Amino acid sequence: MQTYLVGGAVRDALLGLPPGDRDWVVVGATPQQMLDAGFRPVGRDFPVFLHPHSGEEHALARTERKSGRGHRGFVVDADPSVTLEEDLQRRDFTLNAIARDAHGDLVDPYGGVDDLQRRILRHVGPAFAEDPLRVLRAARFMARLAPLGFEVAPETMALMRQMAASGELDTLVPERVWQELRKALAAPRPSAFLATLHACGALAAVLPEVEALYGVPQRAEYHPEVDTGIHQQLVSDMAARLAPGDDLVGFAALTHDLGKARTPAHVLPRHIGHENAGLKPLAALCERLKVPTEHRRLAEAVCREHLNVHRLAELRDATVLELLERCDAFRRPERVARIAIACEADKRGRLGQEQADYPQGPALRRLHAAAAAVNARDLPGGAHLAGPQVGQALRKARIAAIAAARSP
């Protein structure tokens, strides 16, 4: 029995990135031997065990053989005769097919170290094409590694195009697509996720509402980048910069302009009413991927209200209150800051606007705080108010608080 550190822990250490979870592969052992050594079984589809002391995952070395369509269509062989090299060969990318033994020496049969140094994301072998999830993983890795200068190897991109064209991505379960998307939105450069999927033809399969934005023109005086798809990439990156690791903000930023794909051709490059037009494709996306409720509600608020937030200074005090109420800001106060950030990402996610000031963000937070500070118990004559009178008095007092907060 021999144990090796594998995968992301080895890769990230070689890249000088902060360490994450450590995964181990065990060669030459049976499940019974693992149980006898005190390991706890957790694997459902193949033998994975938790170390009795560290709790770290230890998987038996295994091979996989394609047996059907989709991500789950595999037969696993975890016989003790499976070698380390055979286990590493089934992995997706060469940079994930590096192992470290108990002495600290690297086992690198597929050139992963060289690809790390050359900043190339390359598939290990032809078995890559058997798992459609790997197309999304490639894009998600690019969202993390593109800031370090990584590019997808041409032969890997060509293979991903073939996989996208085959229709295999249609077999992916929504939860796995959402998992990869969520990780990409929390990464430093979500645009690399979108651009990679767009380039290989896979974005249309997993996020058709976003794919539809590419090639749609906008008015150049407001959007020097013109192409709405490119604008979306810039917005997603700006959201990651303003709210690092926050996939709630990332999802709202990703979906804020979906309505622009529905603008009639004779209206272009203007997009009148796109904020409301975007709610229907947003709902379709959320239903299909089973997006969590809070992500959906925040995205709906940003999609519907981002133009109102942009022109916040022009809105009447009563209109500001109505905006806050539509966003459920008094029951979900934490939502306001995220709405402000997503709207700022929209404004600054444009060529030449990366350093633009966005006073609307602090203003929205300030006006919300002023209105939220009004308490029904403190209303004038509150003890004598009942029923609708309470709501009317509260609304009047909140409007007054917003007006006061706007005064110099």
Salt bridges, closest charged atoms under 4 A:
ASP12 OD1 - ARG11 NE 2.97
ASP12 OD2 - ARG144 NH2 3.06
ASP45 OD1 - ARG44 NE 3.78
ASP45 OD2 - ARG72 NH1 3.93
GLU56 OE2 - ARG22 NE 2.98
GLU64 OE2 - ARG62 NE 3.52
ASP87 OD2 - ARG90 NE 3.36
ASP87 OD1 - ARG91 NH2 2.86
ASP92 OD2 - ARG137 NE 2.75
ASP114 OD2 - ARG118 NH1 3.45
ASP115 OD2 - ARG122 NE 3.03
ASP131 OD1 - HIS71 ND1 2.86
GLU155 OE2 - ARG122 NH1 2.29
GLU168 OE1 - LYS66 NZ 3.83
GLU168 OE2 - ARG69 NH1 3.30
GLU180 OE1 - ARG140 NE 2.84
GLU209 OE2 - ARG288 NH1 2.72
GLU211 OE1 - HIS198 ND1 2.89
GLU221 OE2 - ARG219 NH2 2.73
GLU225 OE2 - HIS223 ND1 2.78
GLU225 OE2 - HIS231 ND1 3.31
ASP246 OD2 - ARG338 NE 2.85
ASP247 OD1 - ARG182 NE 3.02
ASP247 OD1 - HIS295 NE2 2.49
ASP257 OD2 - HIS231 NE2 3.38
ASP257 OD2 - HIS256 NE2 3.07
ASP257 OD2 - LYS260 NZ 3.09
ASP257 OD1 - HIS274 NE2 3.14
ASP257 OD1 - HIS306 NE2 3.49
GLU275 OE1 - HIS274 ND1 3.72
GLU287 OE2 - ARG296 NH1 2.71
GLU294 OE1 - ARG335 NH2 2.97
GLU300 OE2 - ARG296 NE 3.34
GLU300 OE1 - ARG297 NH1 3.08
GLU305 OE2 - ARG304 NE 2.75
GLU305 OE2 - ARG326 NE 2.60
ASP317 OD1 - ARG406 NH1 2.68
GLU322 OE2 - ARG395 NH2 3.30
ASP328 OD2 - ARG331 NH2 2.95
GLU344 OE2 - ARG348 NH1 2.65
ASP346 OD1 - HIS231 NE2 3.05
ASP346 OD1 - HIS256 NE2 2.96
ASP346 OD2 - HIS310 NE2 2.67
ASP346 OD2 - ARG350 NH2 3.71
